[in-house]
Amino acid sequence: MARRPSSLLDLPAYAGAIRIARFYLDRAGQAAARLKKKGDEKALHDFRVSLRRLRSTLQAYAPYLAPAVSPKQRRKIRRVASGTGGGRDAEVQLAWLEGRQLDVTIDEAAGVELVREKLEDQLAAGYGNAVSGALRKFAKLDRRLRRRLDDLETTAKASGLDEGRRFSAAVALVLPDYAAELDLHLSRVHSIADEGEAHRARIRGKRLRYVLEPIADDVEGVDDLLEKLKGLQDVLGDLRDAQLLSRFVTDLEREAGPGPRASAAPGLRRLAELLDQEQHDLFERLRETWLGTRSADFFATIEGVREYLVATGSADIEIERKYLLSGLPPALAGRDSRCIEQGYIPGERLHERVRRVRQGSDEWYVRTVKVGSGIRRIELQEDTDRGTFEVLWPLTRGRRVIKRRYRVPEGSLTWEVDEFTDRELVLAEVELPSEDVKPKLPDWLAPYVVREVTDEPEYVNINLAR
């Protein structure tokens, strides 16, 4: 089973969207393989859900995926999923019927059996030609979409889109609209009769859930939001299923009348009564948990998540690994380098770093605040002028390091080797596109690596400062 994607927030927007799309393609493919084997009761449900999540992802991040996925492609995905809807609805309704066996009398059994027969016919159709056709269409769609996503990824990297909007900012842009749509449709649900608005709220809730799911491992509070959305989806889904089955039973009841099916009438009336009561119970649950002002805390939490994503997207995320070296690699002798003097202004929670950099006749100044530790940290940085530096520099007395830095491009990465001139110490760092990347040590560097020290506090610059 494919694992839920994580560590997406720092990726370029298009790259995060591509990763999620591939994930749902994988899930749909796994479910399709199970469907072909038959006998897996959950396979059709998983297939449909994966396609819905895929389509929702492609729609939410259309601005970044447009070169690979057109609205026409999204419509094809929708048709593949909806083509198996009859099987899904019949499956759910048969399960409901099975759970009501003890609620009917012997005299009412004929009506229950009539409903069962009709639903089993629908289920057979849903699992028959409809599923076979959907699987053939999906196989073709899967190959084409993967190829287009691969092409987009290659083209985007080559054209510099890696420097564009982060995925965290892309999520922050869609969240308010999705939440507002859910809030709007919930506000229009006042009674059981508001079926259309309740159904629209269910669809909007699903879309919001699909946007939040991929970032659940990276943003605190999202798991709680997902649990609440799952509860909303369940009650609205059960309500809609009860409404659909109620209409189905009512139609059969009209057809029963005098004649061969007259014996089914008592059972059909009983089922109609049970479904009517179920709708009232479900609506009461909805009213008590979501309607009126009861959803205010939920939407306030959504806003908090959005604010966090905005803050994360506006900061530079530094993902790097650090290595202790036995000495300066000979390959760096004679290469261009820059002299760095940096000091830290004391603080209780934040420690600002000020830096003067010299390379040849050039000289520039930088102010930086870093948050976090280990491989992944948030870095806020801005250039400053000589006057500001000279005012701040005396405040760093006793908390300084001086080093010479060598930068060596190696494939898609750039290695930085710092030779400290105020002590005997050489460190190498490499900045990475994501936390799961394990860089290969270059041949010129590998013999001089003692060990990785990314998570060792004594090799953090602020702790080295003296």
Secondary structure as GFF3:
##gff-version 3
##sequence-region A 1 466
A	DSSP	alpha_helix	13	37	.	.	.	ID=ss1
A	DSSP	alpha_helix	43	60	.	.	.	ID=ss2
A	DSSP	alpha_helix	62	65	.	.	.	ID=ss3
A	DSSP	alpha_helix	71	82	.	.	.	ID=ss4
A	DSSP	alpha_helix	85	98	.	.	.	ID=ss5
A	DSSP	three_ten_helix	101	103	.	.	.	ID=ss6
A	DSSP	three_ten_helix	106	108	.	.	.	ID=ss7
A	DSSP	alpha_helix	109	127	.	.	.	ID=ss8
A	DSSP	alpha_helix	129	158	.	.	.	ID=ss9
A	DSSP	three_ten_helix	161	163	.	.	.	ID=ss10
A	DSSP	alpha_helix	167	187	.	.	.	ID=ss11
A	DSSP	alpha_helix	195	212	.	.	.	ID=ss12
A	DSSP	three_ten_helix	213	215	.	.	.	ID=ss13
A	DSSP	alpha_helix	222	256	.	.	.	ID=ss14
A	DSSP	three_ten_helix	260	264	.	.	.	ID=ss15
A	DSSP	alpha_helix	265	289	.	.	.	ID=ss16
A	DSSP	alpha_helix	296	314	.	.	.	ID=ss17
A	DSSP	beta_strand	316	325	.	.	.	ID=ss18
A	DSSP	three_ten_helix	330	332	.	.	.	ID=ss19
A	DSSP	beta_strand	338	345	.	.	.	ID=ss20
A	DSSP	beta_strand	352	359	.	.	.	ID=ss21
A	DSSP	beta_strand	362	371	.	.	.	ID=ss22
A	DSSP	beta_strand	376	384	.	.	.	ID=ss23
A	DSSP	alpha_helix	386	392	.	.	.	ID=ss24
A	DSSP	three_ten_helix	393	396	.	.	.	ID=ss25
A	DSSP	beta_strand	400	410	.	.	.	ID=ss26
A	DSSP	beta_strand	413	420	.	.	.	ID=ss27
A	DSSP	beta_strand	425	431	.	.	.	ID=ss28
A	DSSP	three_ten_helix	446	448	.	.	.	ID=ss29
A	DSSP	beta_strand	449	452	.	.	.	ID=ss30
A	DSSP	three_ten_helix	457	459	.	.	.	ID=ss31
A	DSSP	alpha_helix	461	464	.	.	.	ID=ss32
###
